[in-house]
Amino acid sequence: MKTIIALAIIGMTGLAAAEDAKCAVNPGKDAKPGITAKHDGKTYSFCCNNCKKKFEADPAKYAK
């Protein structure tokens, strides 16, 4: 029962999505939890802070 509740909470907060996410700049790499940026109301995930900086410098280039 505790597992089901925990999974429901994770699903509601969006934390589960980050585990399966790919880097918005380098899609061949898995995104790391907590390295994200928002653009046009959407959250993008990244494998490292360098990719996050590249995205923030030109989000239109990477946002899909």
C-alpha positions in Angstrom: 0.0 0.0 0.0 2.8 2.4 0.8 4.4 1.8 -2.6 1.2 2.6 -4.4 0.8 5.9 -2.4 4.4 6.8 -3.1 4.0 6.2 -6.8 0.8 8.3 -6.9 2.6 11.2 -5.2 5.6 10.9 -7.6 3.2 10.9 -10.5 1.4 14.0 -9.3 4.6 15.9 -8.8 6.1 14.9 -12.2 9.2 13.4 -10.6 8.7 10.1 -12.4 9.0 11.7 -15.8 12.5 12.9 -15.1 13.8 9.3 -14.6 13.0 8.4 -18.2 13.7 11.8 -19.8 16.4 12.4 -22.4 18.6 15.5 -22.6 16.9 18.2 -24.7 20.3 19.2 -26.1 21.9 15.8 -26.4 19.1 13.2 -26.8 21.5 10.3 -26.7 22.0 10.9 -23.0 19.7 10.4 -20.1 18.6 13.6 -18.3 19.7 14.0 -14.6 17.0 14.8 -12.0 17.0 18.4 -11.0 18.7 19.8 -14.1 15.7 21.4 -15.9 14.7 24.7 -17.5 11.3 26.0 -18.6 10.5 27.5 -22.0 7.0 28.5 -23.2 5.4 26.8 -20.3 7.2 23.4 -20.9 9.9 21.9 -18.7 13.0 20.5 -20.5 15.5 18.2 -18.9 19.3 17.9 -19.4 22.1 15.5 -18.8 24.4 18.3 -17.4 24.6 22.0 -16.6 26.5 22.7 -19.8 23.6 21.4 -21.9 21.2 23.5 -19.8 23.3 26.6 -20.5 23.3 25.9 -24.2 19.6 25.5 -24.2 19.1 28.7 -22.2 21.3 30.6 -24.7 19.1 29.5 -27.6 15.9 27.6 -26.5 14.2 27.9 -29.9 17.1 25.8 -31.4 16.4 22.8 -29.0 12.7 23.1 -28.1 10.6 20.7 -30.1 
